[in-house]
Amino acid sequence: PDRSGTKVTRVIPEGTRVKVEVLNATDTRGLARTAAAVLRDAGFDVVFFGNTPERHDSSVVRDRSSHPAWASLAAGVLTPARTEVRADSGRLVDLTILIGGRWRPPAEPLRP
């Protein structure tokens, strides 16, 4: 499909499911929802988005399932971001992404 005008490229191969939760680590309303849409465009399966009491200037991608390449792909979509390993099989997600205050969504065409 023609997706001209969008700035997000799919980075997850078709048929691969990378489950992520996206948490807003700022006081800016709606940032997790916006980041979730960007990540979905990039091929990530966003299963939850919401807020966290943690506060970060830069975004943090936490690898929960020992897939550092997936964490690096997400960090590339959400530049500037850093990755860290925090294995947690109880969370049932591959990545936890904390959106920091320096993240800016890609430019998009105006939608009516």
N, C-alpha and C positions, 0 to 999 in steps of 0.2 A: 504493500500500500504506500501511496505517496504521502509522506509526512513532512513535506517542505514547510519551513517556517518554525519547526520546533528545533531546539538546540540539544535535546537529549538523545543519545545513541544507545541502542540496546547493547548491553555488555554481557548479559547472561545468555548462554546458548539455549536455543529452543529445546524443550524437553528437560531442562534442568530446573529444579525448584529450590530456590534459596529463600527460606522463610525469615522475615525480619520484623522486628518491632521498632518503631520510630518514636523517640521521646523528645519533646521540646525542653531543652536545658537553658531556656532564656525566659524573659518576661514578655516577649513578643507573641501576641496571640496569633494562632493559626499557622505557626511555622512548621509544626509536625505534620499537619495536613498537607501543606504545600510540598514539603520534602517527600512525603509518602507518594504523592502523585508523580514527582520527578523519578523516584526510585522504581515505581511501577512502570513508567515509560522505559526505564533502563532494563526491565525484565525481572526485577525482584518481586517476590510475593510478599507484599506487606500485609501481615495478619493482624496488626494492631498499631494504632498511633494514639498518643496522648501526651501527658506532661510528666515531668519528674521534678522533685525538689532540688536535684543537683543543678548547678549552674556552671556553664563552660563558655569560654570565649570561642575556641575552635571546636568543631564537631569531633566526636569520638565514635569510632566503630569498634565495638567489642565482639570479638570472635568467640562464640559460645560453643562451637561444634568442631573445632580443630580443622578449619578450612581457611587458612590465612589468605589464599588467593581470592576467595569471595570477599573477605574483609577489605583487601586491597582494591578490588573492583568498586566496592561501595564507596571507599574513601576517594577514589578517583572521580566518581560522580558528584561527590559532595565537597569538593575542594574549597577551602582548606580543611583537611581532616587528618586525624592520626588514627592508627589502629592499635589495639591492645588485645591480648589473649586473656579472656576470663571465662574459662570453660564452665558451663552450667547446664547439664542435661535436663534439669528440672524445669527450665524455662520453655522448652519445646520450640525454640527458635534457633536459627543458625547465627544470626547477628542481632545485637542490640545497638541501635544507632541513636546517639544523643546529639541533637542539632544545636550547634553553638551559635553565639551571637554574630560571628564574622561570616557565616554562610549567607550567600545571596542566591535566590533561585535564578535559573537561566532566563534570558529574555524570551518572551512568548509573544506571538501575534495577538492582537486584541480579538477577543471572542465576543460575538454579539449576545 
